[in-house]
Amino acid sequence: MNPPAFSTCDLCDAHEKDLVSILRALPPVFRPFGGSRRFCGPVSTVRCFEDNSRVREAVESPGQGRVLVVDGGGSLRRALVGGNLAAAAARNGWAGIVVDGAVRDRGELQAAGIGVRALALMPQRSVKRGEGERDVPVLIQGVPVSPGNWLYADEDGIVVSERALL
């Protein structure tokens, strides 16, 4: 699935007066690990800490072009997304995944063909306790993100909007 043409720089310029109220930029700490460097879509969220049970549930459901934003609390001790979950997300129509935490299986993430951004790689997998919450407001590196917001990611960064901008 090819995203519409956009530039996060152009979006920020076009909505300069609306920064914070409509458009928010995530800090430049997220690294690209997926097969697509450019993706966008409405947001669905998961809040979890070192347990990816809710992430698995999300990517195994119909994505409908959405972007999954995972609030992993910034933990780098366990990977919340790996190759199997990225492949499931691609199969089920997710546009991308942004993880405030770690991921693993770099080669498999790239092969899945969807956008994946995270803080770092970590080979250790998550625990499975069935914990976490889906589709709740989250704070990603200090930036509020809510289900239904729109996320745009490209080579220059990631921005989140209250509404679709394209």
C-alpha positions in Angstrom: 0.0 0.0 0.0 1.5 3.3 -1.1 0.8 6.3 1.1 -0.2 9.6 -0.4 2.6 12.0 -1.2 3.5 14.2 1.8 6.4 15.7 3.5 6.4 16.2 7.3 8.4 19.4 6.8 5.7 20.7 4.5 3.0 19.7 6.9 4.8 21.6 9.7 5.3 24.6 7.5 1.7 24.6 6.3 0.3 24.3 9.9 2.9 26.5 11.7 0.3 28.6 13.4 -1.4 25.4 14.6 1.6 23.7 16.1 0.7 22.1 19.4 -3.1 22.7 19.0 -3.5 20.7 15.8 0.0 19.3 14.8 2.6 17.9 17.1 6.1 16.6 16.2 7.5 13.6 18.0 11.1 14.1 19.2 13.7 12.8 16.8 14.6 9.7 18.8 12.7 7.1 16.6 14.8 5.1 14.2 13.4 3.4 11.0 13.5 -0.4 11.1 10.7 -1.4 8.7 10.4 -1.9 5.0 8.8 1.5 4.3 10.2 4.8 5.4 7.0 6.7 4.6 3.6 5.9 6.1 0.5 7.6 7.4 -2.9 6.8 8.7 -5.3 7.2 11.6 -3.9 6.1 15.0 -4.8 3.1 17.1 -2.9 2.8 20.4 -1.6 0.3 22.8 -0.2 1.0 26.3 2.0 -1.8 27.7 5.2 -2.3 29.6 7.5 -5.1 28.5 4.4 -7.3 27.6 3.3 -7.3 24.0 0.0 -9.3 24.5 -2.1 -6.3 23.4 0.2 -5.5 20.5 -0.3 -9.0 19.2 -4.1 -8.6 19.5 -4.0 -5.3 17.6 -1.9 -6.5 14.7 -3.9 -9.6 14.3 -7.1 -7.5 13.8 -8.0 -5.6 10.6 -5.7 -2.6 10.3 -7.7 -0.7 7.7 -4.7 1.5 6.9 -4.2 2.6 10.5 -0.9 3.2 12.3 -0.4 1.4 15.6 1.3 3.6 18.2 2.7 1.6 21.1 3.5 3.3 24.4 6.1 0.9 25.8 7.2 3.4 28.4 10.5 3.9 26.6 11.8 0.6 27.9 14.7 -0.9 26.0 14.9 -4.1 28.1 12.4 -6.1 25.9 11.3 -6.0 22.3 7.6 -5.3 21.9 7.5 -5.9 18.1 9.4 -8.5 16.1 9.2 -10.0 12.6 6.2 -12.2 13.3 4.1 -9.2 14.5 5.3 -7.0 11.7 4.3 -9.7 9.2 0.9 -10.0 10.8 0.4 -6.2 10.7 1.3 -6.2 7.0 -1.1 -9.1 6.3 -3.9 -7.4 8.1 -3.6 -4.0 6.4 -1.8 -1.8 9.0 0.2 1.1 7.5 2.8 1.2 10.2 3.9 0.8 13.8 5.6 3.3 16.1 7.0 1.9 19.3 8.1 4.0 22.2 10.4 1.1 23.2 12.4 -1.6 21.5 11.9 -4.0 18.5 13.8 -7.0 17.2 14.4 -9.1 14.1 15.6 -6.2 11.9 15.7 -8.3 8.7 12.2 -9.6 9.2 10.9 -6.1 10.0 12.3 -4.8 6.7 10.9 -7.8 4.8 7.4 -7.2 6.2 7.1 -4.1 4.0 5.4 -1.8 6.4 6.8 1.2 8.3 8.2 0.4 11.7 9.8 3.1 14.0 11.2 2.4 17.4 13.9 3.7 19.8 16.3 0.7 19.4 16.8 -2.9 18.7 16.8 -5.5 21.5 17.0 -9.2 20.9 15.2 -10.2 24.1 11.5 -10.8 23.5 8.7 -9.4 25.7 6.9 -11.3 28.5 3.4 -12.6 28.0 1.1 -11.7 30.9 -1.9 -10.5 29.1 -1.4 -6.9 30.4 -1.8 -3.6 28.7 -4.6 -1.4 27.3 -5.8 -0.7 23.8 -7.2 2.4 22.2 -6.5 4.8 25.1 -4.7 8.2 25.1 -1.0 7.8 25.5 2.0 10.0 26.0 4.8 9.2 23.5 8.1 10.9 24.6 6.0 13.7 26.2 3.7 14.1 23.2 0.0 13.3 23.6 -1.4 10.8 21.1 -5.0 9.6 21.0 -6.9 7.0 19.0 -8.3 8.7 15.9 -5.4 11.2 15.6 -3.5 11.0 12.3 0.2 10.1 12.2 2.6 11.0 9.3 6.1 9.5 9.2 8.8 10.1 6.6 12.6 10.5 6.4 12.4 13.8 8.3 10.4 12.7 11.3 7.0 11.9 12.7 4.1 14.3 13.2 0.7 13.7 14.8 -2.4 15.7 13.9 -5.8 16.0 15.5 -7.3 15.3 12.0 -6.4 14.1 8.5 -4.3 16.8 6.7 -4.2 15.3 3.2 
